[in-house]
Amino acid sequence: MYTGNALDEENKIIAKGEGIYLWDVQGKKYIDALSGLGVVNIGHCNQQVVAAIKEQSEQLEYISPFMGFSHPSVLKLVDLLSPLIPIKNPKFYFVNSGSEAVERAIMIAKQYHIRRNMPNKQMIIGLEGSFHGSTLACFSVGGLPNLSHFYGPLLPGTIKADCPNCYRCEFQKESCNYYCIQKLKKLIQYYRSENIAAFIMEPIMNAKGIVVPPTGYVKKAYELCRENDILFICDEIVTGFGRTGSMFVAQEAGIQPDIITVAKGLSSGYIPISAAIISEQIADEFTKRSSIQNVYGSTFGGHPIACAAAYANVKVILEDNLVENANEIGQYIEEKFKSLYQFNFVGDIRGRGLMWGIELVKDKKSKERYPLSMKLSQRMESGLYEKGLLCRVAADVIRLCPPLISSKEDIDNIYTILYDFFSNLDLNNNL
């Protein structure tokens, strides 16, 4: 929320960005180890994208997506994206935010089954701890009750499967036997597949604290959906476009989702744009009677300037080998950060590519959390900000998502700030 008093907090007003760095209005420099919010994959103020925005602005700033209109900018973007998407012959529905993309994915999934004369298939399965956006439907399929309980009653027909969190696995078995998948299977059996439209998941759960499911979970969940005629919606709004060291996690998992949602890394935040990307099979059901565009119109969907920004952004990701860099630097982080386990409050370090979480615990053996009264997350986040490191701390997990252009030297600088900060912490005395 912005108010007329915003300038009173001058220390939080960011005036400039370049590469992985930000400067506030006082001239203080920060490492943006969050990429804005997992957004700025190519770094701040990339001049190729800036030039593309300027050029498009001088040619065509807007054309209605209705009445059969299109424009070269969106056609170029679709041609560039199509070979990258892990869906055969993908069809694109462009909107403006991640929340809108998920909202459209839910709407498409529900209507798809109605068009197949299966009107009872309307339930949506989500995961406990997931976050898919800030609309009512997104809160409904998401699994963070601390965010959604203010807005009840939520969308009916949404159910939750267990969070596949290996560090805090509720089954507490000596070895993983995919008990979380077995419970998902039982959930489907209980509610009956003829009533379930879709299963939606983040392949790495961001808001929950960079929760990486056990290896093979994504594919097993996908196969379970296939067996039960349930659409698989892969929410790659955060993970997409190289964040995890793969262009998409779905690609790495060897699956072809029915619907993929993308947003943040699509344009690196230079201009808002997102998309619900659907399979040819789903699209065919809609084109039998009317086009998806007529059914799900959006005034600013496929905006010419946004498409130009996205096209230039993806070209940078491809030409500068940023996906490969994210993979290489991710391996460096995994090895480098192991030494942080020496601190008795570091319980788990997890992630892939340039998407990492450091979970803080009161007791390593029991994994006991610190009491909420300590306000540990808020104080850690503000403390690191004062040290020049911009990151997100929630549920006592430090989330690090630096831009894909980050070098080993950049990671060393992030590590040094974390190490020095941890070295001076006395959590037994409430910071």
Secondary structure, DSSP 4 states (H G I P E B T S, - for coil): ---TTGGG-GGG-EEEEEBTEEEETT--EEEETTHHHHT-TT-BT-HHHHHHHHHHHTT-S---SSTT---HHHHHHHHHHGGGSSSSS-EEEEESSHHHHHHHHHHHHHHHHHHTT-TT--EEEEETT----SSHHHHHHS--HHHHGGG-S--TTEEEEPP--STT-TT--SS---HHHHHHHHHHHHH-GGGEEEEEE-SSBTTTTSB-PPTTHHHHHHHHHHHTT-EEEEE-TTTTTTTTSSS-HHHHHT---SEEEE-HHHHTTSS--EEEEE-HHHHHHHHTTS-HHHHS--TTTT-HHHHHHHHHHHHHHHHTTHHHHHHHHHHHHHHHGGGGGGSTTEEEEEEETTEEEEEE-SBTTTTBPPPGGG-HHHHHHHHHHHTTEE-EEETTEEEE---TT--HHHHHHHHHHHHHHHHT--GGGT-
